[in-house]
């Protein structure tokens, strides 16, 4: 599934988990183009997923205009408007159906432009992602001061939203990992103890040793995600 509301995620983890993997892969690829990956598990993508969750209200690889961050302006494919759009003006939320949102030809391009914009306009937020900082560090970096702030919502509201969304999504990645372990175990039950014919390409789906190794990798990921969950509950960094 390419789009799911967080409150519906747990109803069918196996069906819904692919979008979380796709988001992690998309964002991590862009981050790693720009910086050296950490020695252990890389959770820096979580900050961007949390922000996109604020903007979209769902995990999605198919946002309107391939614009998960609701970037205003023109993209390589033009722009679009939303009749229901609202913004904060003088501290009050008011209708703004005229605001043009950028339309991009792909999520990959939108993600690249997202990071280019962070680097040039919100360097504090950019560094928070590159170093695996906290939700507050990222949100504060988006608010250098009017008129350069990322969003019209008050900084405190946006920072609170980042904390809430980050704490919400990590358990879903834990559920994803636990379901992957279940799938590995189901595969193991169907693997013959007799070695496959010579020349067969071996992996965790047809070899018991490789299956066991993959399970160990996933167990380690689950354990590190739970440590991440504790750090974030304390409003700490996403990377150790």
N, C-alpha and C positions, 0 to 999 in steps of 0.2 A: 504494500500500500504506500502511495507516495504522499499521503496527507492524513494526519490523525490528530484530534484534539487530545491534550494531555489527560483530561479526565476520562477519556475513553480508551487510553492506551492499554490498561491492564485487563480489559475485557477479552482481548485476544492478542497476547504478546507475540505469539509466533507469526501472526499475520501482520502485526503493526511494527515489528522491530526493524524491518529493513530500512525504513526511512531514517531511523536514528543512525544506522550504520552509514547510509549514504551521506547524511549531513556531516558526520565525523570525518569521513574520507575526503569529501569536497573541501572542507575548511582546513583540515590538517595538511592536505597537499599544498594549499596556498601558503600556509604558515611556514611549512618546511622549505618552500622556495625562497623564503626571505630570512630564514634563521636556521641555526643548527639545532636538530632535534635533541631533546633531553636524553640522558642515558637510559632512563626507565620508560614507563608508559607516559605517553604524551596526552595530557588532558586539556591543553590550552584551547582547543576548539570549543570547549564547554561555554566559555564566555560569549562567543559569537552565537552559539545555539540559544543561549539564554536571552540575548538581545533580540534575536529573530523571533523568539517565542513571545516576547513582549509585543512586537510589531504585528505578528500574524495571528497570535492566539492559538497556534497549532504547530505541530512539527510538519513541515512541508518542503518538498522538493519541487513543487509546482505552484509557487505564489504567482499572483497576477503580475504580468510583466517581467517574470523572473527577477522580482525585486523584493527579496525577503526582508530587507532593512527599511523598506518604504522610503527610499532615497528620492528626494524632490529634484526635479529638473528633467533633462532630456538624456536618454540613453542612446545606444547605437541603433535601436529600433524605434526611437521616438519617445512618446510619453502617453500617459492616459490619466483620466480623472476619476474620482469616486464620488457619486452623488451623496453618500452618507459620511464623507470625511468631516472630521472636526479638528480644531486646534485650540490651544490656549492663547487668548488675547487679553492682555491686562488682567491676568489671573483667572479668567473665566473661559470655560470651554464653549466654543461657538461653532456653528456650521461653516465649513470651508470647502464646498463642492468644486471650487474653481482651481484648487491646487493641482499642478501637474506633477505626476510621479513618473520617474524614469522607467522606460521599457527597455529591457535588454534581450539580446538574441539567445542567451544561454545563462544558466546559473554559474557556470565557470567564469564567464566574463563579468557577471555581476559581482562575484566574490573578489575577483582581482581588483575591480574598480573600488569596491568597498574598502579593501586594504590600502589601496593607493590614497583614497580620501582620508582614512584614519591617519596614515603616515604624514600627510601634508597639513591637514586641518586640525586633527586631534591627536597629536603625538603622545600625549599622556596615556590615552586609551590604547594606542598602538603598542606602546611599550608594555602596558599591562598584559596584553595578549602575548607578545613575544616572550615575556619573562614568566608568564603563568601566574599573574597577580590575582588579586581578589576581585569580587564583584564591585565593591566600593571603589577600588582603584580604577577599574575600567569605567564605571559610571562617572566618577569625578573627572576623568580625562575627557569625557564628552561635553563637559560644561566649563570651558575656559572663561566664559563670561559673554553676556549679550553684546553684539548680535551673532557671536560665533558658536553658540550652543547648538548641539546636534538636534535637539528636539524642543518643542515649545512647552512641553510639560515641565513643571518645576523639577529642579535637580533632585530634591529629596524624594519626590514621588518616583522618579526614574530609577534612582539608586535602590529604593525599596523594591521596585519591580524586578530589578536585576537579582537581588538577593532571593526573592521569592521564587522566581523562575529557575534559578540555578539549583536551589534546594529541591525544586519539584522534579527537575529532569534527571538528576543523578540516580535516584531510585529506579527510573525507567531504564537507564543503561545497566544497572545491576540486574534488573529483571531480564533484559536482553541477554546478558552474559549467562545467567542461570539457565535460560531456555536453550542457549547454544550448548551448554553442558549436557542438558537432557537429550538434545539431538545427537551429540557425540556418543552418549551411552546407548541410544537406540541403534545407532550405526554399529557399535561394537557388538551388539547382540546378533547382528546379521552377518558378521565377518567369520568366515570359515577358519578353523585352526590349521587347515591345510594351506600351505603357501600357494599363491596364485601362479599360473604358468610363467615360465621364464620369459623375460621381456616385457612383462606387465608393468605399467607405471604405477608405483606404489604411493599411496597417501593415506590420510586418516580414515578414508572411506572403505579401504579394502585391506588394511594392514593393522593388526592389533597393536603392535609396538608404536606405530605412528599415531594411532588413535589415542593411545594412552598418553603419548607426549603432548598431543593437542589438548587433551583434557587438562593436563597439568598447566599448560599455558593459560587456558581459560580460568582455571582455579586461581592462578596468580592475578589475573586481571580482575576477577571478582573481588579478591582480597584488597587490591589496591583501590578499586572503586569504593569500597566500604571505608577505607582510610580517607579517601577524598571526601566522602560524604561527611565524615566527622570534622575535617578541616573546614568545610564550607558551612556546616552548622555553627561553627565558631567564628564565622565571617572571615576565614583565612584564605590563603592562596589556593589556586587550583593545582599548582605544582608544589611538591614538597620543598 
